[in-house]
Amino acid sequence: MIAARLHSIGDPSHLRVEETPAPEPAAGEVRVRLHAAALNRRDAFITRGLYPGIALPCTPGSDGCGAVDALGAGVSGLRCGDEVVLDPMLGWGPNRRIWAEGSGILGMPHPGTLAQFVCVPAQNVYARPAHLDIERAAALPLAGLTAYRALITRARLQAGETVLIPGIGSGVQSFALLFAKAIGARAIVTSSSDEKLERARALGADVTVNYAADPQWFKALKGAGPIDAAIDGSGGETLARILDLVRPGGRVAIYGGTGGDAKIRPFSIFWKQLDILGSSMGSPEDFRDMLALVSEKRIEPVVGAVFPLADIVAAVERLESGANFGKVVVRID
Ligand SMILES: NC(=O)c1ccc[n+]([C@@H]2O[C@H](COP(=O)([O-])OP(=O)(O)OC[C@H]3O[C@@H](n4cnc5c(N)ncnc54)[C@H](OP(=O)(O)O)[C@@H]3O)[C@@H](O)[C@H]2O)c1
């Protein structure tokens, strides 16, 4: 089969599209012939050596949709040809609150989805939501799962509440906006780009602020009404400001830190009695519930760019450029 493989660390240009043996499904696994994959910041971090436990060579890629192609021993309830999306969280375990020791994410060291075929445990395979085309289905899994758990499971966002979503250009944050609007919440979003803010308004954002154009962006939000919850993957100075902005008794769910470490004021947290909630990926129940919300509300993931697998280097560079809005999808079929 053809796959995008990494043999050495450096930058995205180290990815090579090459022939490699197609995997055979072990007992309890299914093999999926992939139609499309999608990229996450993790894939770029791996090419640069900025991820723990990198094992080379590897096939990155955590997101994918395709058709079941072969069944390992003991697999029932699935048939070859079934159209599926993949839950990228491997081995979460029985506790909904926290992953089990030894769990991991599809796409290094477990061979990932930037390939014509991938093998995954049968329980990681779910029917593709009927209203989604191939590209939008591929865009959904990792970012959708991360956003759903942070926003709904951890921050417990309710209809009628207001949520702050900084950096709407992020793939995860685009899902946070879609999910917040789908459940009837009010959404405040920030971005470094007026064009992205315009796109966010088209998706239902109620209040928008350009944090790059105005270094005092947080002051502009003081009059936007009480903020019940915030969801953040940007870290750094932005996270410190978020803690100041959220109302007394509010919740802040943190799933990433693209902007690095944050210098936070303990006062904002203890005086306002904030709930600070760490969140990462999600449980099988989160994935199932996320798919149910997407299907019930006919949510359409935001796809910002589509590349063929042969152009994987350009695809990862697009992700790193910061110019994208939503997900970068890679066509494989
Ligand atoms: N724990 C998990 O399970 C998990 C899952 C997925 C991702 N992550 C992590 O979460 C982070 C986000 O991932 P991603 O793939 O969705 O997006 P990403 O591509 O890393 O997000 C880039 C976007 O972040 C925004 N941003 C950057 N600096 C910012 C700042 N100072 N203030 C506000 N926004 C800022 C920008 O939005 P604008 O362009 O709008 O300015 C930028 O386009 C990454 O660090 C990733 O590793 C963690």
The ligand as an SDF file (V2000), in Angstrom:
LIG
                    3D

 48 52  0  0  0  0  0  0  0  0999 V2000
   -5.2980   17.0760   24.7070 N   0  0  0  0  0  0  0  0  0  0  0  0
   -5.8500   16.7000   23.5860 C   0  0  0  0  0  0  0  0  0  0  0  0
   -6.5310   15.6970   23.5100 O   0  0  0  0  0  0  0  0  0  0  0  0
   -5.6470   17.5620   22.3800 C   0  0  0  0  0  0  0  0  0  0  0  0
   -6.3560   17.2800   21.2130 C   0  0  0  0  0  0  0  0  0  0  0  0
   -6.2050   18.1120   20.1240 C   0  0  0  0  0  0  0  0  0  0  0  0
   -5.3280   19.1770   20.1990 C   0  0  0  0  0  0  0  0  0  0  0  0
   -4.6160   19.3950   21.3300 N   0  0  0  0  0  0  0  0  0  0  0  0
   -3.7110   20.5410   21.4390 C   0  0  0  0  0  0  0  0  0  0  0  0
   -4.5030   21.7010   21.4150 O   0  0  0  0  0  0  0  0  0  0  0  0
   -3.8650   22.7290   20.6800 C   0  0  0  0  0  0  0  0  0  0  0  0
   -4.7880   23.1640   19.5740 C   0  0  0  0  0  0  0  0  0  0  0  0
   -4.8310   22.1810   18.5870 O   0  0  0  0  0  0  0  0  0  0  0  0
   -5.5400   22.3710   17.1810 P   0  0  0  0  0  0  0  0  0  0  0  0
   -5.0030   21.3200   16.2910 O   0  0  0  0  0  0  0  0  0  0  0  0
   -6.9890   22.5000   17.3300 O   0  0  0  0  0  0  0  0  0  0  0  0
   -5.1560   23.7850   16.7290 O   0  0  0  0  0  0  0  0  0  0  0  0
   -3.8550   24.5020   16.2940 P   0  0  0  0  0  0  0  0  0  0  0  0
   -3.6960   24.3060   14.8450 O   0  0  0  0  0  0  0  0  0  0  0  0
   -2.6940   24.2780   17.1820 O   0  0  0  0  0  0  0  0  0  0  0  0
   -4.4140   25.9380   16.5900 O   0  0  0  0  0  0  0  0  0  0  0  0
   -3.8470   27.0160   16.0090 C   0  0  0  0  0  0  0  0  0  0  0  0
   -4.7340   28.1880   16.3470 C   0  0  0  0  0  0  0  0  0  0  0  0
   -4.6090   28.5150   17.7080 O   0  0  0  0  0  0  0  0  0  0  0  0
   -4.9340   29.8910   17.8600 C   0  0  0  0  0  0  0  0  0  0  0  0
   -3.9690   30.5460   18.7160 N   0  0  0  0  0  0  0  0  0  0  0  0
   -2.6280   30.4530   18.6550 C   0  0  0  0  0  0  0  0  0  0  0  0
   -2.0880   31.2870   19.5690 N   0  0  0  0  0  0  0  0  0  0  0  0
   -3.1080   31.9030   20.1880 C   0  0  0  0  0  0  0  0  0  0  0  0
   -3.2010   32.8810   21.2070 C   0  0  0  0  0  0  0  0  0  0  0  0
   -2.1120   33.4080   21.7650 N   0  0  0  0  0  0  0  0  0  0  0  0
   -4.4230   33.2750   21.6050 N   0  0  0  0  0  0  0  0  0  0  0  0
   -5.5330   32.7640   21.0430 C   0  0  0  0  0  0  0  0  0  0  0  0
   -5.5120   31.8420   20.0750 N   0  0  0  0  0  0  0  0  0  0  0  0
   -4.3140   31.4280   19.6570 C   0  0  0  0  0  0  0  0  0  0  0  0
   -4.8540   30.5140   16.4600 C   0  0  0  0  0  0  0  0  0  0  0  0
   -6.1780   30.8700   16.1090 O   0  0  0  0  0  0  0  0  0  0  0  0
   -6.4720   32.0620   15.0960 P   0  0  0  0  0  0  0  0  0  0  0  0
   -5.8830   31.6410   13.7880 O   0  0  0  0  0  0  0  0  0  0  0  0
   -7.9500   32.1350   15.0840 O   0  0  0  0  0  0  0  0  0  0  0  0
   -5.8100   33.2840   15.6440 O   0  0  0  0  0  0  0  0  0  0  0  0
   -4.2920   29.4040   15.5980 C   0  0  0  0  0  0  0  0  0  0  0  0
   -4.8140   29.3920   14.2840 O   0  0  0  0  0  0  0  0  0  0  0  0
   -2.5290   22.1520   20.2270 C   0  0  0  0  0  0  0  0  0  0  0  0
   -1.5270   22.5330   21.1540 O   0  0  0  0  0  0  0  0  0  0  0  0
   -2.7610   20.6630   20.2700 C   0  0  0  0  0  0  0  0  0  0  0  0
   -1.5740   19.9370   20.4730 O   0  0  0  0  0  0  0  0  0  0  0  0
   -4.7730   18.6270   22.4260 C   0  0  0  0  0  0  0  0  0  0  0  0
  1  2  1  0
  2  3  2  0
  2  4  1  0
  4  5  1  0
  4 48  2  0
  5  6  2  0
  6  7  1  0
  7  8  2  0
  8  9  1  0
  8 48  1  0
  9 10  1  0
  9 46  1  0
 10 11  1  0
 11 12  1  0
 11 44  1  0
 12 13  1  0
 13 14  1  0
 14 15  2  0
 14 16  1  0
 14 17  1  0
 17 18  1  0
 18 19  2  0
 18 20  1  0
 18 21  1  0
 21 22  1  0
 22 23  1  0
 23 24  1  0
 23 42  1  0
 24 25  1  0
 25 26  1  0
 25 36  1  0
 26 27  1  0
 26 35  1  0
 27 28  2  0
 28 29  1  0
 29 30  1  0
 29 35  2  0
 30 31  1  0
 30 32  2  0
 32 33  1  0
 33 34  2  0
 34 35  1  0
 36 37  1  0
 36 42  1  0
 37 38  1  0
 38 39  2  0
 38 40  1  0
 38 41  1  0
 42 43  1  0
 44 45  1  0
 44 46  1  0
 46 47  1  0
M  CHG  2   8   1  16  -1
M  END
$$$$
